[in-house]
Each structure stands twice: as C-alpha cells, then as structure tokens.
Amino acid sequence: MNLAHIDELDAIEMPDGFVWRPVRRRFGIQAFGTNAYTPGASGRIVEEHTENVLGHEEIYLVLRGRVRFSVGDDEHELGPGQLIYLRDPSLRRAGVALTDDAAVLAVGGKPGAPHEVSAWEYTFAASPHVRAGRFDEARAMLHEGLEAKPGSPPILYDLACVEALAGEKDKALDLLNESVAAEDRFREYAQTDDDLASIRDDPRFPR
C-alpha cells in the first residue's frame, strides 16, 4: 500500500498554465488512468481538450475549492465532493479554478479496452526540462516513453522537437518524418510549431 497527500505529488506547471500532479505515474498504476490538477499562473486547472484521439470516458472530482467547468456550450460551477462525468469523447471540456486552493482528480479510460499509459504523460513529464533547456533530461524522459510505447507517433514528434531545439537537425528531421509517416496529423502540427523553426526550411521537412 502507498499513501500520499495531493500536495506531496510532483507539481509540473504546463505552458497552458495548469499544474499537473501525476497520480498514476507516482504509484505505477497500470489498470486505469488518473491524475490530479491544480491551478497555475493562468488559473486554468483542466486544459481545453477533447478525448477524440484516445476515445476515453472521463470523470472529474473536485477535491477542494471551486472550479468552473466548460463542457461544450455549457458551464457548471462545482465545489468539493462534486463530480462531472463525460461519456462522449468528442465533447470539448476545460476547467478554470475559482479559488486558489482548487484541486481536481481526473479518472479516464477507453470502454472495453485494457488501459494503456497515454503518450502525453511522457510529454508532460519532459516539458519542464524542455523549457529549461535540459535536453538530456527531456530525451531520457521521452525515450522512456518509446520503450513503453515503441513507435508512438506523438512521442516521436516531441522527441523531434527536442532535437530541433538542441540543434540536432538530422535527428530531428528523421524523427519528425517517422512521426508523420505513422500519423499524418503531425504534418499539420509541424507547419506552425515554433520548436521546429530551425528545420522548417530544410527540403526534408514534411510539407
């Protein structure tokens, strides 16, 4: 058995201004996805997103404070102990903290399928290293992801971004093209991603 308080979890502030507190990763949970979130500089607590790619159902529990959830065109203000369940992966959802002490627990998974650790967990874990220019640490985190999820297009893409920022243009282009070949949506992302600016003029860049 393992015990932890939410405030003892790692606190990783993301560029969108919310703070990811990894629960699944902390405990090594394999059966389901679960993480906690607190507000960062922007006051956001749940990033705006859908679950279209992963097909996950999600449920959010407000642990403390108050949070305004946006779901599609609707808004709901929730307090401690209140839950909001989203069955439809296509619904766009987001959350903004209304109090500084707000905290939310999220649980998600794809109906009828064994749980797989999401690629974004490795990206999130690498993010502070990337922003601080600690490219070796970021590489290590993303390579851990590739060991767990070989050939994962989003992890290959993020590793391409790291190599481009680190000045490793050939590695960046190889990784980027491997990512695009596996999942074409990354071609579109690459056209405007600032992390890839240093390789965008190369003829090998996927147009």
Secondary structure, DSSP 8 states (H G I E B T S, - for coil): -----GGGS--EE-TTSEEEEESHHHHT--SSEEEEEEE-TT-EEEEEE--TTTT-EEEEEEEES-EEEEETTEEEEE-TT-EEEE--TTS-EEEEESSTT-EEEEEEE-TTS-----HHHHHHHHHHHHHTT-HHHHHHHHHHHHHHSTT-HHHHHHHHHHHHHTT-HHHHHHHHHHHHHH-THHHHHHTT-GGGGGGTTSTTS--
